[in-house]
Amino acid sequence: MSPTSSISPLAPAPESLLVACLCAAWCRTCDGYHEVVASLREQFPQHRFIWVDIEDDEELVGDLDVETFPTLLIGLGAQLRFVGPVTPHLSTAQRLLATAAELPTPAAQPAAQALLMRLQSSC
């Protein structure tokens, strides 16, 4: 699946977050996380949501190692705000998105930053 095929059709506000869910087709936890992402899209229509299959979109993912699912990558413009695994519960993602714009920029993560930039340019 192309990462752009899952982008919310609503025009994002300038301060919108890009939220990429990094998963794999074979992952049963990721199967259930589709419902979580759908709920997040409804609750946070100002943000852009992208589903990225780390194997199908391997060239896009680049050198970023994703070992635990689901993993979220969140960016505010060109600023990486979060990258890491999350529990597969709606409440976890809701809390993360509610505070993501205020999160400090994580320590240098070149592969995550590069993926963010590729996702931003493909949207």
N, C-alpha and C positions, 0 to 999 in steps of 0.2 A: 504494500500500500504506500503510495506516495505521501510524504509528510504533509503536503499542502492540501490533500484531499480531506483532512479532518479539521481544517481551520474553521472557526466559528464564522458564519456569514456576516455577522454584525461588524460594522466599521469600528475599529478600536479607537479609544481616546488616546491622545498623545502620551498620557501617563500609564497606559495599559501595560500589563505584564505579558510576556510570552511564556507560556507554560508548556513544556514538552514532556510528555510521558514517554519514557524510554522502556520499552518492553520487548517481548519476543512472542511470536505466534504459538510456540509450543508451551508457553508458561500458563498454567491453569490459574494462578493468582492474577495474572494480567487479564485473563478472560473476564473475571469478575470486576476488574478495575475499570472496564469500559463504562459500567453503570455509574461509578464514582465520578469519572470525567464528565459524563453527560450531566450529572447533577451539578457539578462545578460550573459547567458552561451556563446552566440556567441561573445559578446564584451569582456568578461573576461575568455578566455579558460584556463588560468593558475589556476583558482580557482575551487574548488569543490562545487557543488550545490546539496543540499538535500531538498526534500520536505517531511515534517513531518506532518502527520495528528495527531493533539493532542489527538483525541479520539481513533482512530485506533491504534496509537502507544503510548497509555497512559502509559504503563510500561516503555517505553524508555524515555518519557518526564519527568516522575517522579514527583517531588514536584513543578516544575516550573508552576506558575500561568500565563496563557495567557488569557488576557481579551479582547484584541483588535486585529483585523486582518487587514492586515497581520502583523505578528511580525517576525522580523529577528533576528537570533542569528549568530554572526560572531566571528570566532576564528582564531588566527594565532598560529598554533601549540597548545600548552596547554594554551595559553593566550587568555582569553576572551577579545574581542575588543569592542563588542557592543551587546546589547540585548534590544529590545524594538519594539514598533509598528512603522510602517512607513506609509506614505501616499501611496496609491496604484498607484503610478505613476513611470514610468521608470526613469525619470530624478532624482527623489529622491534617488532611489536605486543606480543609476550610481554615483551620488556625494558621497554617503556613501561608496561605494566600492572603489572609487578612492582614498579616504583618510583613509580607515579603518586601514591600517597597521601603520599609524602614530597616530591614536587615543590613548589617554591615557587609561590605563586599568580602566574599570568602578569600582565603589565602590563594595565592597564584595557582591557577589550575589551567594551564595553557590549552589542554585538549578540550576542556569544557568551554572555555572562552571561544575557542575556534569553532566549536559546534554551534554555540549561540550565534555567532556572526554568520555562519552558513544558513542557519534557520531564519535569521532576520532578513537575509538577502533573498531567500526563496519565498518569502511571504508577500 
